[in-house]
């Protein structure tokens, strides 16, 4: 059955297990169904499936790794975990009814170790070695992720001085059929062995979209850069490389730039502060403005990722919480919602709207909760 991520979906990062001797066959399977089907028992398959274990799941008609990850792991974006447990499947786009699957364990969150409490001397009311009855044992708060992988790896950011990369997407194996590429497609890069590239190198795909002008001052803050996905080099030639798109946030085009892949830590918080739409008292934290959002949006609300003009110099950090509001002449400010900082750049931050009571636009204010 076909399993293909759409252009707007982040496909989680996976290591593609391909040996160089069978790379040509893998290239074909990444864009077209395998043709070497064989009858195994009562079903047809392209893969050398192992014998089904006692707890194995047998693939049914209509199944996809995406849907099964949603059922088993609670999040379809975790489909690579299902694939990683079943690497006899050489191309994740194609699975076959009748083949077995090992069901991965559901991910768990391990809380941090609680701090060691200072030991106090015994008192008459509580002798040494005794615990007062009825007192709860203190527990360390569980730190939860404030966003998902797609929120950080597919977010746009503002780069004050953008230098065009010397490495870009130079072509595809089927240029006559499409100019849009996504997860699983084979592409060619503009550099190879002579420029230091080697198999296994990983790169982030970027696209410079537009200049960003501050909504109040009119000054150019920099260039809005879209993160588009991730590619891995499979083979290198003298001055070109053959690569595969492992992760795609949206359509990837010729000439999109590539920079070395860097993991982005996702902030964690024990809890979010209470948002009160009627409490208009300033918190005393730094104040900024919404300065950019994805080009396809004119208004943003809960779940959207945007950019504000609070950067490193403002003292903000990933995980900080912002109150979003709109000033009103001779009236209390209009509370719009709450956002959390994902990443901090030199002159701006990328934030996700955690909660909203109404839509926000470029120019609305933000204030760090203190």
Buried (B, 14 or more C-beta within 10 A) or exposed (E): BEBBBEBEBBBBBBEBEBEEEEBEBBBBBBBEEBEEEEEBEEBEBBBEBEEBEEEBBEBEEEBBBBBBBBEBBEBBBBBBBBBBEBEEBBBBBBBBBBBBBBBBEEEEEEEEEEEEEEEEEEEEEEEEEEEEEEEEEEEEEEBEEBBBBBBBBBBBBBBBEBEEBEBBBBEBBEEEEEEBBBBBBBBBBBBBEEBEBEBEBBBBBBBBBEEBBBBEEEEEBBBBBBBBBBBBBBBBBEBBBBBBBBBBBBBBEBEBBBBEBEEBEBBBBEEBEEBEBEEBEEBEBBBBBBBBBBEEBEEBBBEBBBBBBBBEEBEBEBBBBBBBBBEEEEEEBBBBBBBBBBBBBEBBBBBBBBBBBBBBBBEBBBBBBE
